[in-house]
Amino acid sequence: MNFIFENFDILKTCSFTGHRSQKLPWRFNENDKRCLAMKTILKNHIEEAIHNGYDTFLSGMALGFDMICTEIVLSFKQKYKDVKMIGVLPCKNQDAKWPESQKARYKKLLNQLDYIKCDNDYYVGPQCMIDRNHFMIDNSSLLIALFNGLPGGTKSTIDYAKSKGKRIIIIKP
């Protein structure tokens, strides 16, 4: 895994936040019609962002929405050559307790990223997640979120983005 990072234009950068698979109505079943519908909406928002000049995308690479967003952005790299996908990891061993199938998916995605930013070798408590989320918001002008309205990390990230005056697109699961 190559941990490289390059400066980018905040005004052309979009970040993602959303619930992990366990909190989604379809859980890990991404063939569920609700998930497929969400992916279509998400794909349209990402492509619209690209058409509006966004060329850099930041993902926290967590289970669920983050990895779905990453896969969609990576699929657009064929069509839009200037698009960059950056993983912003809370720690290098983020996947330590994940199911094996998700670990394999994660490692495959990591290998396709343009850059990776990671400040911690190991999980050092919830603050590393907060720091990751704040970095993404502080370094982007658009946030695309999958949000069910309940308290938690996604809500905190959206609230932080609002406090920073960022443009926010919310998709309901």
Stockholm file with secondary structure:
# STOCKHOLM 1.0

chainA/1-173         MNFIFENFDILKTCSFTGHRSQKLPWRFNENDKRCLAMKTILKNHIEEAIHNGYDTFLSGMALGFDMICTEIVLSFKQKYKDVKMIGVLPCKNQDAKWPESQKARYKKLLNQLDYIKCDNDYYVGPQCMIDRNHFMIDNSSLLIALFNGLPGGTKSTIDYAKSKGKRIIIIKP
#=GR chainA/1-173 SS CCCCCCCCCGGGEEEEEECCGGGSTTTTCTTSHHHHHHHHHHHHHHHHHHHTTCCEEEECCCTTHHHHHHHHHHHHTTTCTTCEEEEEESCTTTTTTSCHHHHHHHHHHHTTCSEEEECCSSCCCHHHHHHHHHHHHHTCSEEEEECCSCSSHHHHHHHHHHHTTCEEEEECC
#=GC SS_cons         CCCCCCCCCGGGEEEEEECCGGGSTTTTCTTSHHHHHHHHHHHHHHHHHHHTTCCEEEECCCTTHHHHHHHHHHHHTTTCTTCEEEEEESCTTTTTTSCHHHHHHHHHHHTTCSEEEECCSSCCCHHHHHHHHHHHHHTCSEEEEECCSCSSHHHHHHHHHHHTTCEEEEECC
//
